[in-house]
Amino acid sequence: MGGTTSRPPAAAAYEQYKGQSLAQITAALLPAIARTPAGSEAASKGVLAVVAAAGGRDVVPPTERYLKEWYGQRAAQGKALIGMLAWVQHPSATQLLLSIGSRFRTKSFQVEATRQVEALAEREGWTVAELADRTVPTAGFDADGTLELSYGGRSFTARLLPDLTVELRTGDGAVVKTLPAPRQSDDPEHVKLSKAAFTAAKKELKSLASLQRQRLYEALCTERTWTSHDWQRFLAGHPVMRLLCQRLVWVAQPVGQPIDQPVDGQPYAFRLLDDGTLSDVDDQEVTLPDDGVVRLAHDTNLEPDQVQAWLAHLADYEVQPLFQQLGKGMHSLSDDERSRSAIEDFRGHTLEAFALRNRALKLGWTRGPAEDGGWFHGYLKRFPTLGLVAELGFTGNGLPEENRTVGLLQLTFAREAPEQSVHASQPVRLDDVPAVLLSETWHDVASIAAEGGGFDPDWERNTQF
């Protein structure tokens, strides 16, 4: 057989620790071992009912950490925790549940979270979109965006800034970086509660910013509308959402009126100002119609000159858009494409697999399911409120991934069947896809294609397709 003896896998794995002391090896290995659950604990999952009934915001971070760390090994436990979240009476739990249903990397967790969200919305008598609006946490801030922090004899004020950071001031109005150490005259219990509230608020704001940005972008793509009353109450009137909404351009019109007509002679596009008033592109005040609906503006519902005017307006006032809402241009379908189920404008464009992955993930796409042989051939972008999923197909990559040359194939859309794989879902014709959603996903693919060298006439051979 030859003179070389292969080293057992376990021995090879510990080769890196050769020559180290017991203390060094313990320090390297013990943390991971200590984090590993001792057993299934499936028989004890009933205790989660107690957590759901008695728990609040504090149960959300450890649940999120567990799901992210153990999603690939403890599916049953993860689903049990998702079910628990649906009964925790705190907005943070509901928002995490919504996030899992739309963006989590594991299909089974997405399905379970979506099922739990729909059941929760039904219990409350709301739609899923209304549930999302009504359960956005405030992170402890009042309607004016302030959080009072008392030390007993003196107090501090935390105020939300436009970028969702927090400015902390003393009672005299001086800005300080953090809450100071207590004095002997301060009340220890007040100090403890204020420090805990301030720390929790900053942590919650980080999560809120990301989740609500994603939700507003989905609202743009799905062409969601709000009544004037709901928009004023749950978006413009919310201390956190208000700041996000100020970085976007909106459109309003009376119910049933075409989107391209002005409201009562006034321009229909507007933005929300710091003082709560509404302004058009020429700085004229706008009043929402009582029976109106509000949606996000986009290149598909504004004229090109209006788009340019708004881009100049935002630049003049140094407003940093929450995401690129305007200026990409509108992608329209040709008559021949309308009856098709795939866009192949970038078929044969090649790039490195890691460039594809990095750009796709940054744009909110997730890796598709692995197939036979551990290969996957697509990236997915889900729009749960419509039950739609977009898929960018490419020549494929194996797991673990290699930085091979890959080629783009097609952009398709499907109506998800919750209990089945994405590939078993029903394809959707392109003319049945909302115009904004189609345009945004097309521009995503164009952005991904730009990471490579363009169309390769020999793409099939060079990608081993």
N, C-alpha and C positions, 0 to 999 in steps of 0.2 A: 504493500500500500504506500510505501514511501516513508521517509524519516520524520516528517513534520506532523505533530499532533495538534489538531485544532483546539483552541481554547473554548470551553463552554461559554455560552452567552452571558450567564450570570457573572462569571469570572472576568470576562472582558469589560462588563459594565463597571466593575469596581477597580479596574486597572488604574484609573486616575487617582485613587487614594493610596497607591503604593508608596510607602515611605513616610506616611503621615502618622502622627500620634493618635491614640484613641480619642483624646479630647478634640483634636481637629476633625476627625471623622464624625464624631458625635455632633459637633457643631454644624457640619455640612448636611448630615442626613436627618437629624432628629426633627427639625421644623416640619419637613414634608411628612414624616411618619406621624407626627403629632396631629397634623391636620387631616389625616386620613380617617374617615369614619370607621368605627370598630366593627359594625355589622349593618345589616339591612334596616333594622328598626321598623320594618313595614307593619309589624303587629302593633306598634305603639303610635301609629299615625293619628289615632283618634284624639291624641293630646293637641293636635293642631286646631281642633274645634275650640278648645279653651283659648289658644293663642288668638284665633280669629275673633272671638268674643271679647277678649280683654285687651288685646294688643292695639297699638296705634302706629304712629310714624316709626317708632324704634324697631319694629319687626321688619321693616322694608329693606334697609341696607344689608343685613345678614342673609335675607332671602335672596336678594339680587346676587350677592357674592357666591352663594351656594350654587345657584343656577348656572352662573358663568363658569365656575370651576368644575362642576361635576355633571354637566349636561350630557357628556358622552358616556358616562358610566352608571349613572343612577337616575334613569328615566322615570321610574315609578315614584321615587322620592320627589323628583322635580315636579311631576304632575300634581302630587299631593300638595306641595307648597303653592303651586299656581292656584289650585282650588281654594286653599286657605286665603290667598290674597283677595279673592272675590268677596270674602265676607268680613274683611278688616274694614272698619268704619273710619277710614282716613283717606283723603284725596291722593296721597303719595302712593298708597297701595293700588288704587285704581289706575293711576297713571303708569305705574310699572306694568300692570296687567295689560294695558293698551299697548305699551311699547313691545312687550314680548309677543303679542299677537301680530304685530306688523313687521318687526325687524329682527327677531331672535333667529339665530343661525340654524336651530334644530326644528325641522318640520313638525314633529310630534308636539313640541312645546308651543309652536305657533297655533296649531289646531286646538289644543286644549285651552290656551289663553283666549282665543277667539270665541270658543264655545262658552267659556265662563263670562266673558265680557257681554255677549249677547244675552245670557241669562240674567246678569246683573242689570243691564239696561231694561229688560222686560220687567224685572221686579220693581224698578223705579218708575216705569211707565214712560221711558224716554227712548229715543233712537240711540244708536251707538255714538253718533256724532254729538248729540246733545249730552250724553253721559260724559264725553271727553271735555266738553265746554264747562260743565257744571262741577267738575271735580279737579280743576287745576288748583294746586296748593298755593297759598299766599306766602309761604315760608315765614309766617308770623307778622308780615307787614300789613298795616292798615290800608284803607282805600287811598290815602295820600302817599303811600310808599314809605312810611316811616315805622320804626319799631322802637318803642320806648323801653329803656333798660335801666331799672332802678337799683341803686345800691343802698336804698333806705333814706339816708339824709341827702344824697345827691343822685343825679340821674344823667344818663347819656342817651343820645338819639342816633340811631342807625337809619340812613336814608338810601333808598335804591337810586343808583345812577343809570343813565341810558344803556350802558353796556352790561347791566345786571351785576355790577360790582357794588360794594357797599361803602359809603362814606360815614365815618363815625365822628360825632362831635360831642364835646362836653356841654354842660348846661350853659356855659358862657359863650358857646358857639365856636370854640377852637377845634380844629380838626386834629384827631389823634389816630394813630395807626391801629391800635388795639385797646381793649379794655384794660385799665391800669390795675395794679395790685390794690387790694382793699386797705383802707385805713382802719384804725382802731374804732373810729366813730361810725363806720359802715356796718350795716346789718349782714352778718355772714350768710344767712339764708337767702336774702335778696341778691347778694353777690353771686352765690352759687347758681341760682335760677337764671340770672341775667347772663352769666358766662355760658351756661348750657344753651340758652335760647339763641345767643349770638352765634355760637359755633354751629348749632343745628341749622340756623337760617342760611349761613354761608354754604354749608354742604348741600342743602336742598336747592339753592339757587343754581349751582353748577349743573345738577341733574335737570332742573326745570328748563334751563336755557336750551339744552340739547333736545330734549323731548318735545318742547313746544315749537321749536324751529322746525323739526321734522313734521309735526302735525300741521303747521301752517303751510308748509311746502306741499304736503299731500292735499290740503284744501285747495291750493292753487291748481294742482294737476287735475283734481277731480271736479273742478268747477263748482265747489260747494257754495251755497248761499246761506246767509243768515237773515232773519227779519231785522228791520232797523232796531227794534226793541231788544232783541237778543244780542245783537252786535254791540249795542251801547252798554248793556248790562254785563255780559260775560267776557267781552274782549276789552272795549274801551274803558269799562269801569273796574277792571281787575288790576291790582297794583303791578303785577308782573307782566301780564298779557298786554297791558297798555303800552309799556315800553317797547315791546316787540312790534306791536301794531304801528307805532310811530315810525318805524323803519320800512314801511311798506306803503304802496299806493293802492287805493281801493276804488271800487266802482259801485254806484248806487242807482237804482231806478225803481219806479213804482211797479207793483206786481203786474205782470202781463205786458209791460212796455218793452219793446226791443232794446237790447243792450246798447245799440249804437245811437240812441236818441237822448238828448239832454233832459234833465229833470227840471220841469217848470221853468225852462228857459236858461237854467244854470248849467255849467259844465258838470258832467256826472262823475268825473274822476276827482278824487280828493285824497288828502292825507290827514292824519290825526296829529294835532300839535300838542306841545307840552302842557298847555293850559286846558286841554280837553275840547277845544273848539276844532272845527274842520275847515280846511282851506283847499282851494283849487290851485291849479298850476300858476295862476296869476295873482295869488295871495288874496283872493276874494273869499269871504266866508261862505260855507256851504251848510245847508240845513237838510238833514235826511227826511224824506217823505215818511209820514207816519205809517203808511201802508206799503213801504218800500222793502226791497231786499238788497243786501250788500254782498259783494264778492270781491276777490282779489283781482286787480288789473293785470293784464298780460298782453303780449304783442298780438294775440289772436282777437282781443276785444277792444283794442285801441288802434287808431289810425297811426301810420308811421310818423307823421309830424307831431302827433300827441306824445308818442313814445319819446321822441327826441326832446320835446319840451320838458317832459317830466324828468328825464335823465339830467338835463341841464339844471332844472330846479333843485333836484336832490344834491347835485354837486355844489351849487351855489350856497345851499344851507348846510353843507358838510354833513349830510345825512348818509351814514353808512348802511346800505340796504342789508336786510337780514339775510337775503340770498339773492342771486341774480334773477330778479323777477322780470325785468324789462331789458330789451336791447339785443336779445339773441336772434330775433327774427322769427317769423312764423313758418313752420314747415307744413306745406299743404300737399294733399294727395292728388295725383293725376287721376283722370277718369278711369284709366286701366287699373290703377292700384286699389281703388275703392272696394272692389269685390274680392281682393286677395286677402290672405291671412298672414303675410310676411312682407317685411321691408328688407330688401337685399342691396341697398345702396352702397354698403361697405363690404360686401362679399369679396374676399380675396385680399383685403387689407391686412398686412402682417405687422406683428409687434412681439416683444418679449412677453412671456407669460406673467412675469412679476410686474411689468408695467401695466398690463391689462388688469391684474388683480388689484394693484394699489389704486389705480384711477377709479375702477369700478366701486371699490369699497368706499373711497372718498365721496363718491357721488350717491351713496346710499344703496348700492346693489349688494346682494349677498351671494355666496357661492351656491350653486345648484347642487342637488343630491348626487352622490357617487353612484355609478352604475356598475355593470359587470367589470371585474378586473380592477376596481377601485378608481376608475376614471370618471371625471365629470366633464360636461360639455356645455355648461351655461352659467350665466349669472342672472339672478332674479331680483326684481323690484316689485314689492307687493303694495297693493292699494286696497286694504281691507274694507273700507267703507263702500267700495264698488264691487268687491268680490273679484277683482281683477289682479292678474300678475303679468308683468312684462318679463320676457326672457331674451337675453342676448346670447345667441348660440355661437360657439366657436369650435375650432377643431379639437379641442380637449386637452386635458392635462391629467396626469396621474397623481395619486396620493401616496406618499408625501409629494408635494409639488416640486417640479423642476423648472428652471428658467429656460425653457425651450422656446423656439419660435412657433407662434400659433397664428392662425388666421381667423378673422371674423367671418361669420356666416350670415345670420339673419336676425332681425328683431321681430318677435312674435308676441301675441297677447292671448291669454286664456282666461276663461272664467273658472275659478278654482272650485273643485269638488272637495270640500273640507276633509272627508275621510279617505281621500285617495291621493296618490302622488301627483305632483304638478303635471307630469307627462300624461296622466290619464284625464286631465281636465279638458274641457271643451274649448277648442280654438275659437277666437273671435275675429270676425272680419274687420279689416282696418277702418271701414267707414262707420263701424259701431263703437269705436274707441273715441272717448271725448277728445276734442281738438287740442286742448291744452296738454293733456296727458300724452297724446301722440307726439306733439311738437317737442315737449320737454324730454321724453325718452329718446327721440331721434337725435336731439342735440347732445344728450349724454353719450350716445354711441359715436357721434361725430367727434366729441372731445376725446373719447377713448382711442378712436382710430388715429387721431393726431399724435398720439404717443409713439406711433411707429413710423415706418418709412413710406406709407401709402400703399397703393395697389401693387401687388407683385404678380406679374404674368405667370410665374412658376410657383404660385403659392401652394398648390396641392402637393407638388414634389418637395418643396422646402419645408412644409409643415408635416410631411409624411401622412397626409390626409387620405 
